[in-house]
């Protein structure tokens, strides 16, 4: 009989095997499960089909991230009734749309809907023969106070609001990513000219986020050379990189395609206040 259950330690390996069938779609949730990065109140629900196989999985935490077949998504939508408030629902477009259709009657009205977010992927073969000469480096803790306002400006442009209003937590999260060695930056004449960071990593792929060029330095080719050079460095560690972007962000899409990223799917994000 089909059933909904909470992820238990005994089910971790099976869950990761299920997520690995679509690694670029599922890298974030796989990273959370594999590294046990659960906050207070976070949980992962599994949906098992009539043959006792996992047919869907949903992470309920600061964001809701669903994947699975229609029966699984319907079960996850019903579970949203008891879920704590969340910042967003995000994931493959078909999964988010199905869940939202069934949960929208009892969830808050969204502040914004990013209906189409192309998913882009690059691997070592896509970079073959390309040369990017930017002198990029991993950010250091000494740079955090410079990075934080740029990161806040980027987030405000994407989802609205200033994340620094929450207090020291935003700086602390940024510092943790920097300390992990996942924040990259590029400088021109000493000024920060580009940055991005790895948000999660699993299955030999790393998901990039926070791609940002300060407005006063745009249109000079810095982002192309810096992102390309960062991709070259990261592809020494990972078999592939992925990211997703709003479909209306034409400059960002053009940047990714210049570097060699190719479209491999589509995400959707529903944002709440």
Beta strands, then each sheet from edge to edge (+ up, - down):
strand 1: 3-6
strand 2: 43-48
strand 3: 54-60
strand 4: 63-68
strand 5: 88-92
strand 6: 112-123
strand 7: 137-138
strand 8: 183-188
strand 9: 191-202
strand 10: 205-212
strand 11: 240-246
strand 12: 262-271
sheet 1: 1+ 2- 3+ 4- 5- 12+ 6- 11+ 10+ 9- 8+ 7-
end
